[in-house]
Amino acid sequence: MPPPDNLEYNPNIIGFVSDIGPVTISLHAARKRYGALPSAYEMVPKKDGRVEKKGLNLALGKLVTDTLKEKKIFLKKRVIDFYGAWHRDYKKEFNVNIRPFENLNDPVHLRHVLVKNRRILADAANLNLRSYLARYNLIRRDILNSIGDNDLPNKSLEIINRRMKHLRHEEKRRLAGESLNTIQAGRILDAIKERTGLDVMKIDPSIVQLFADEISRELIRLSSYAGLSGVDNIMGVRGVAVEFEFASRDLSYLMLGKETGDCTSDKSPFQADRDVENIYWTVFPWILDRNYQILKVFYNGEFVMKVHLLPLFLVHNDVGSIVLAVDAIETVRAFRDDLEEHCRDALLDKREAVFSAVIKEIKRLGDRMGIRCIYAEKFSNTKWVRDQFELFREIFLHVDSFIKIDEMEDVYCLSRDLSREIKLEPPGEVFMEIQIKNTSLQPLVAHRKAGVKPYAVIRGNPDDGIPMKKVIGV
C-alpha cells in the first residue's frame, strides 16, 4: 500500500528469524539484512546490466510456488492439519471458535444435505458411463469403444454436444440432454473426490468438516445437472446479487492481487497504481496462515472485491481480548471510482449495496466465531471504500496494541515442515506486513511518529480506545 504523501515507504513489519525468534523490523532494514536477489531463486532470469532489487520471503516464495505447481498440493488440508496439532487452543484460551474462519459453510448442515441426497449422488458416482452411452446409442459403438476411460467424459460431451445441433427427433434430443447432464454430474463428483477425498457413499464427517466450502461449491454446480434437495441453503457463488467465498489456498491465491490490480500483484506492472510499493512477498505467509483469510466478494457472479481478515489480540489499558481485524479491502479496476478508463458505472451504482452486504457478512463471521469487536483499517486502493469507512465511528489505538497470535512462529514452523517434505532448504526467516499495524498509511506525520491510528468501528465501542484529547495532544 502507498504512503499518503511523498515520504519514503518504510513501515515496520513482523517476522520470525530462525536464530532470533519473533522480530519487528522496518521494511528497509529487513531487506538489507535478510533480503535476497530474485535471480538467485530463479524467479527472474539473470540479465547483464539489470539492477536487481533485494526481495523478502524469496525462499518461502519458492517453497510455496514449487509446492503448488510441482507437487500439485491443495494447501488447505496441510494448513489446517498443521494448526490442528499446534499448541494453541483458541476456544480454551480466548473463548473464540476458529472453525468458522476455515469455512463459510456449516459442516454439520452440509452433512445433512449430503445424507439427504446420498442416493442421487451414489447413483451418479457409480454410473458406468460407457454402458450408459452404449444403451442409448448416442455415440456410434466403434467410436465409443475407441475412446479411453480417462478421455471418455470429455470426449463424449464434445461428441453429444456436436450431435445435439443436428438432432431433430424430440425423444433423441431429450435423451441427449439427459446424457449431457449425467456426464456433467459424474465429472463434478469426480472433482469432489479428487480435491477432497470425499466418498459420497460414506460421507466422512472429518472430510466434510475440513472441506465444507469446496464440497458446497461443487454441489451448487451439481444442482444444475441433478435434482438435489437443500442446496439452496448452502453458501456459494450462483451468480445472483452479492455472494462470498474464501480464497482457495491454491495457485489462484497467488494471483488475487493481479486480479484486483493492487500492491500484492505478482509483478508491479500489473498494479493499477504503478507508483505503489509492491508487497507480493507478503502473500506467501498469508497462504500458510490458517489465521489469515481473504474473503472474495462477487456481484452477479463477477469477482469485484477482496477483504483481508485476521483475528488479533488487542491489549489496551491492561485488558486483552481477541478482535476481528479487517486488514484491507481492495476492489477490481472496474469497481474503482478513481480509474475513469476502467470503471463501469453500472457496477459503481451498486457500491453501497455491495459494501453493506460485505459488512453484514463480516459481522456474521464475527458472530459465528464469538468475536464482539470488529475494527477495520480505513485505507484502501479504492477511494469510495475509503469514503465509506469515513462514515463509521472511529477508535484510536496504538499499533503496538495489536498482537498477532504466535506472531510468525506458526507460519515459520509450517514452512520448515513443508520444506522437509519436498526436500528443499527451509527458509531462514519469514516476514509479513499487517496493514492495520502500518503507520506509513497515516495522513498525519505526528500520529505516524506516535504510532496511533484511527480505525473504523464495524462493531464495538469507540470509547474503548485512546481518548480524542490525548490523540490530538500527541
C-alpha positions in Angstrom: 0.0 0.0 0.0 1.3 3.5 -0.8 2.0 6.3 1.7 -0.4 9.2 1.6 2.3 11.7 0.7 5.8 11.7 -0.8 7.6 10.3 2.2 9.5 7.1 1.5 7.6 4.0 2.3 9.3 2.2 5.1 6.7 0.6 7.5 7.5 -1.8 10.3 6.8 -5.4 9.5 6.7 -8.5 11.7 8.7 -11.7 11.2 10.3 -14.8 12.6 14.0 -15.4 12.2 15.4 -18.9 12.9 18.2 -17.8 15.3 16.4 -14.9 16.9 12.7 -15.6 17.1 9.9 -13.0 16.6 11.0 -9.6 15.3 9.5 -6.3 14.4 11.7 -4.5 11.9 11.4 -1.8 9.3 11.0 -2.9 5.7 14.2 -1.3 4.6 16.2 -2.9 7.4 14.6 -6.3 6.7 15.5 -6.1 3.0 19.1 -5.0 3.8 19.7 -7.8 6.4 17.6 -10.6 5.1 16.8 -9.8 1.5 18.0 -11.8 -1.5 18.1 -11.3 -5.3 15.2 -12.9 -7.2 17.6 -14.3 -9.8 19.2 -16.4 -7.0 15.9 -18.3 -6.7 15.3 -18.4 -10.4 12.3 -16.1 -10.1 13.7 -13.8 -12.8 16.3 -14.7 -15.4 19.8 -13.2 -14.9 20.5 -10.4 -17.4 23.6 -8.4 -17.9 23.2 -4.8 -16.8 19.9 -5.4 -14.9 19.9 -3.8 -11.5 18.0 -6.2 -9.2 16.3 -5.2 -6.0 16.6 -7.4 -3.0 13.3 -9.1 -2.0 11.9 -10.7 1.1 10.5 -14.2 1.6 12.1 -15.4 -1.6 12.9 -18.8 -0.1 9.4 -19.0 1.3 8.0 -17.9 -2.1 10.0 -20.7 -3.9 8.8 -23.2 -1.4 5.1 -22.3 -1.7 5.2 -22.0 -5.5 7.0 -25.3 -6.0 4.6 -27.0 -3.6 1.6 -25.7 -5.5 3.0 -26.2 -9.0 5.1 -29.3 -9.0 3.5 -31.3 -6.2 0.0 -30.2 -7.1 -0.8 -29.9 -3.4 -4.0 -28.1 -2.3 -2.7 -26.4 0.8 -5.9 -26.1 2.8 -5.7 -29.6 4.3 -2.0 -29.2 5.0 -2.5 -25.8 6.7 -5.5 -26.9 8.8 -3.9 -30.2 9.8 -0.8 -28.3 11.0 -2.8 -25.8 13.1 -4.9 -28.7 14.5 -1.7 -30.1 16.0 -0.3 -26.7 17.0 -0.2 -25.9 20.8 -2.8 -23.1 20.6 -6.4 -23.7 21.6 -8.5 -20.6 20.7 -11.6 -21.8 22.5 -9.9 -22.5 25.8 -7.5 -19.5 25.7 -9.7 -16.8 24.1 -13.2 -18.2 24.0 -13.1 -17.9 20.2 -14.4 -20.6 17.8 -11.8 -20.6 15.0 -13.7 -23.2 12.9 -15.9 -20.6 11.0 -12.6 -19.0 9.9 -11.9 -22.2 7.9 -15.2 -22.5 6.1 -18.1 -20.1 5.5 -20.5 -23.1 5.4 -21.6 -25.0 8.5 -20.1 -28.6 8.1 -23.0 -30.1 10.2 -25.6 -28.6 7.9 -23.7 -29.6 4.8 -23.5 -33.2 6.0 -27.3 -33.2 6.4 -27.6 -32.1 2.8 -25.2 -34.8 1.6 -27.1 -37.5 3.5 -30.4 -36.3 2.2 -29.1 -36.6 -1.4 -27.0 -39.7 -0.8 -29.0 -41.9 -3.3 -28.8 -39.4 -6.1 -25.1 -38.8 -5.5 -24.3 -42.5 -5.3 -26.2 -43.3 -8.5 -24.2 -40.6 -10.3 -20.9 -41.7 -8.8 -21.4 -45.4 -9.6 -22.7 -45.0 -13.1 -20.8 -47.0 -15.8 -20.7 -44.2 -18.3 -19.6 -46.4 -21.2 -22.5 -48.8 -20.7 -24.9 -45.9 -20.2 -23.9 -44.3 -23.5 -24.0 -47.6 -25.4 -27.5 -48.3 -24.1 -28.9 -45.1 -25.7 -26.8 -45.3 -28.8 -25.9 -41.6 -28.7 -22.4 -42.4 -29.9 -21.5 -44.9 -32.6 -20.3 -48.1 -31.0 -17.0 -48.2 -32.8 -16.2 -44.6 -31.8 -17.3 -45.2 -28.2 -15.0 -48.3 -28.0 -12.1 -46.3 -29.4 -12.2 -43.7 -26.5 -10.0 -44.4 -23.5 -11.6 -44.4 -20.0 -9.8 -41.3 -18.9 -10.9 -39.3 -22.0 -14.4 -40.7 -22.1 -16.2 -37.9 -20.1 -14.7 -35.0 -22.1 -14.9 -36.7 -25.5 -18.5 -37.9 -25.0 -19.5 -34.4 -24.0 -17.9 -33.0 -27.1 -19.5 -35.6 -29.4 -23.0 -35.3 -27.9 -22.9 -31.5 -27.9 -22.0 -31.6 -31.6 -24.8 -34.1 -32.4 -27.4 -32.0 -30.5 -27.2 -29.4 -33.2 -28.4 -31.9 -35.8 -30.9 -34.0 -33.8 -34.5 -33.4 -34.9 -36.2 -36.2 -33.2 -37.7 -35.0 -29.9 -37.0 -38.2 -27.9 -33.4 -38.3 -29.1 -32.9 -34.7 -28.1 -34.3 -35.4 -24.7 -32.0 -38.4 -24.2 -29.0 -36.4 -25.4 -29.9 -33.6 -22.9 -30.2 -36.2 -20.1 -26.9 -37.7 -21.1 -25.1 -34.4 -21.0 -26.4 -33.8 -17.5 -25.4 -37.2 -16.4 -21.9 -36.8 -17.7 -21.5 -33.4 -16.1 -22.8 -34.7 -12.8 -20.2 -37.5 -12.9 -17.4 -35.1 -13.7 -18.3 -32.9 -10.7 -18.4 -35.9 -8.3 -15.0 -36.9 -9.6 -13.8 -33.4 -8.9 -15.1 -33.5 -5.4 -13.4 -36.8 -4.7 -10.1 -35.7 -6.3 -10.0 -32.4 -4.5 -11.3 -33.5 -1.1 -11.2 -37.3 -0.9 -15.0 -37.4 -0.1 -16.7 -40.8 -0.8 -20.4 -40.0 -1.3 -21.3 -43.4 0.0 -19.6 -42.9 3.3 -19.7 -39.1 3.8 -16.8 -39.0 6.3 -17.6 -36.1 8.8 -13.9 -35.2 9.1 -13.7 -34.6 5.4 -16.9 -32.5 5.4 -15.5 -30.6 8.3 -12.3 -29.8 6.5 -13.7 -29.1 3.0 -17.2 -27.8 3.7 -16.8 -24.8 1.3 -15.2 -26.8 -1.5 -17.9 -29.5 -1.4 -20.6 -26.8 -1.2 -19.2 -25.1 -4.3 -19.3 -28.3 -6.3 -22.8 -29.2 -5.0 -24.1 -25.9 -6.3 -22.6 -26.7 -9.7 -24.1 -30.2 -9.5 -27.6 -28.9 -8.7 -27.7 -27.6 -12.3 -27.5 -31.1 -13.6 -29.2 -33.2 -10.9 -32.2 -32.5 -8.7 -30.8 -32.0 -5.2 -32.6 -31.2 -2.0 -31.5 -28.4 0.4 -28.8 -27.0 -1.8 -30.5 -23.5 -1.8 -29.4 -23.2 1.9 -25.7 -23.6 1.4 -23.3 -20.7 0.7 -21.6 -20.3 -2.6 -21.5 -18.4 -5.8 -24.5 -18.9 -8.0 -24.2 -15.6 -9.9 -27.0 -13.7 -8.1 -26.6 -10.4 -6.2 -23.8 -10.3 -3.6 -22.1 -13.6 -2.8 -19.0 -14.7 -0.9 -16.3 -17.4 -0.8 -13.0 -17.8 0.9 -10.0 -17.7 -1.4 -8.8 -21.2 -2.2 -5.3 -22.0 -1.0 -4.1 -23.0 -4.4 -2.3 -21.2 -7.3 -5.2 -18.9 -7.8 -4.5 -17.4 -4.3 -1.2 -16.1 -5.6 -2.9 -14.3 -8.5 -5.6 -12.4 -6.5 -3.5 -9.2 -6.3 -3.2 -9.3 -10.1 -6.9 -9.6 -10.5 -7.6 -6.6 -8.3 -4.5 -4.7 -9.6 -3.3 -3.9 -6.0 0.1 -3.8 -4.5 0.1 -7.6 -3.9 0.2 -8.3 -7.7 2.9 -10.9 -8.5 4.6 -8.2 -10.7 4.4 -4.4 -10.3 3.4 -3.8 -13.9 0.1 -5.5 -13.2 -0.7 -2.9 -10.5 -3.3 -0.2 -11.3 -1.2 2.3 -9.3 2.3 1.8 -10.6 4.0 4.1 -8.2 2.9 2.0 -5.2 5.4 -0.2 -3.3 4.8 -3.8 -4.4 4.5 -6.3 -1.5 3.8 -9.5 -3.3 6.3 -11.1 -0.9 3.7 -11.0 1.9 1.2 -13.2 0.1 3.4 -16.3 0.8 3.0 -16.3 4.6 -0.7 -15.5 4.2 -1.4 -18.7 2.2 0.3 -20.7 5.0 -1.5 -18.9 7.8 -4.8 -20.5 9.0 -5.5 -17.3 10.9 -5.4 -15.1 7.8 -8.3 -15.3 5.4 -9.2 -13.5 2.2 -12.9 -13.2 1.6 -13.8 -12.9 -2.1 -16.8 -10.8 -3.0 -18.9 -11.4 -6.1 -21.7 -9.4 -7.7 -23.9 -11.3 -10.1 -21.2 -13.9 -10.4 -18.4 -11.4 -11.1 -15.4 -11.1 -8.7 -15.4 -7.4 -7.6 -13.6 -7.2 -4.3 -11.4 -9.0 -1.7 -11.5 -8.5 2.1 -8.5 -9.4 4.2 -9.4 -10.7 7.6 -7.5 -11.9 10.7 -8.1 -12.3 14.4 -5.7 -10.2 16.5 -5.1 -10.0 20.2 -5.7 -6.4 21.4 -4.1 -5.2 24.6 -5.3 -1.8 25.8 -5.4 -0.4 29.4 -4.0 -3.8 30.6 -7.0 -5.6 29.2 -6.7 -8.1 26.4 -9.2 -9.6 24.0 -9.5 -11.0 20.5 -10.8 -8.6 17.9 -11.5 -9.4 14.2 -9.4 -7.1 12.1 -10.4 -6.0 8.5 -6.8 -5.5 7.3 -7.7 -4.4 3.8 -10.5 -4.1 1.3 -9.4 -3.9 -2.4 -11.6 -3.8 -5.5 -11.0 -4.7 -9.1 -10.3 -1.9 -11.5 -13.9 -1.8 -12.9 -15.2 -1.2 -9.3 -12.9 1.8 -8.7 -14.2 5.4 -8.9 -10.8 6.9 -9.4 -9.9 5.0 -12.6 -12.1 6.5 -15.3 -10.6 4.4 -18.1 -11.5 1.2 -16.3 -14.6 1.9 -14.0 -18.0 0.7 -15.0 -20.9 3.0 -14.0 -23.4 0.1 -13.8 -21.2 -1.6 -11.3 -20.3 1.5 -9.3 -24.0 2.2 -8.9 -24.1 -0.9 -6.7 -21.2 0.1 -4.5 -23.3 0.9 -1.4 -25.4 -2.3 -1.7 -22.2 -4.4 -2.1 -20.4 -2.7 0.8 -23.4 -3.1 3.1 -23.6 -6.8 2.3 -19.9 -7.1 2.9 -20.2 -5.5 6.4 -23.1 -7.8 7.2 -21.1 -10.9 6.2 -18.1 -9.7 8.3 -20.4 -9.3 11.3 -22.0 -12.8 10.6 -18.5 -14.2 10.6 -17.7 -12.4 13.9 -20.9 -13.8 15.4 -20.0 -17.4 14.4 -16.6 -17.0 15.9 -17.8 -15.4 19.1 -15.8 -12.2 18.5 -17.6 -9.0 19.6 -15.3 -6.2 18.4 -14.5 -5.7 14.7 -12.2 -2.9 13.6 -11.1 -2.0 10.1 -8.1 -0.4 8.5 -9.5 2.7 6.8 -7.1 2.7 3.9 -7.9 1.0 0.6 -6.8 1.1 -3.0 -10.3 2.4 -3.9 -11.5 5.9 -3.0 -15.1 5.1 -2.5 -14.2 2.4 0.0 -12.2 4.9 2.0 -15.2 7.3 1.8 -17.5 4.5 3.2 -15.2 3.9 6.1 -15.3 7.7 6.9 -19.0 7.2 7.7 -18.2 4.8 10.5 -17.4 5.8 14.1 -13.7 5.6 14.7 -11.5 4.3 17.5 -7.9 5.5 18.2 -5.4 2.8 19.2 -1.7 2.4 19.2 -0.5 -0.1 16.5 1.5 -2.0 19.1 -1.7 -2.8 20.9 -2.5 -5.3 18.2 -0.6 -8.6 18.6 -0.7 -11.4 16.1 -1.2 -14.6 18.0 2.1 -16.6 18.0 3.5 -13.7 16.0 5.1 -15.6 13.0 6.4 -18.7 14.7 3.5 -20.8 13.5 4.0 -19.9 9.8 7.7 -20.4 10.1 7.3 -23.9 11.6 4.8 -24.9 8.9 7.2 -23.6 6.2 10.0 -25.7 7.8 7.8 -28.8 7.8 6.8 -28.3 4.1 10.5 -27.8 3.2 11.4 -31.2 4.6 8.5 -32.9 2.8 9.6 -31.7 -0.6 13.3 -31.7 0.2 14.0 -28.0 -0.1 16.3 -25.9 2.2 13.9 -24.4 4.8 13.6 -20.6 4.9 15.7 -18.9 7.5 13.1 -16.3 8.1 9.5 -15.3 7.2 8.0 -11.8 7.2 4.5 -10.4 6.9 3.1 -6.9 6.5 -0.1 -6.3 8.5 -1.7 -3.1 7.3 -3.6 -2.5 10.5 -0.2 -2.0 12.2 1.2 0.1 9.4 1.7 3.8 10.4 3.0 4.7 6.9 -0.6 4.9 5.8 -1.3 7.7 8.2 -2.0 11.2 6.7 -0.7 13.0 9.8 3.0 12.8 10.5 2.5 13.4 14.2 0.2 10.4 14.5 2.6 8.3 12.4 5.5 9.1 14.7 3.4 8.4 17.8 2.1 5.1 16.4 -1.5 6.0 17.0 -4.1 5.2 14.3 -7.8 5.7 13.8 -9.8 2.6 12.8 -13.3 2.2 11.6 -15.5 0.6 14.2 -17.6 -2.0 12.4 -18.7 -3.3 15.8 -17.6 -2.2 19.3 -17.4 0.9 21.4 -15.1 3.8 20.3 -14.7 4.8 23.9 -12.6 1.7 24.5 -9.8 3.4 22.7 -7.5 6.3 23.4 -9.5 9.5 24.2 -9.5 12.0 21.4 -7.9 14.7 23.5 -4.9 12.6 24.1 -4.6 11.8 20.4 -4.8 15.5 19.4 -2.3 16.3 22.1 0.3 14.0 20.7 
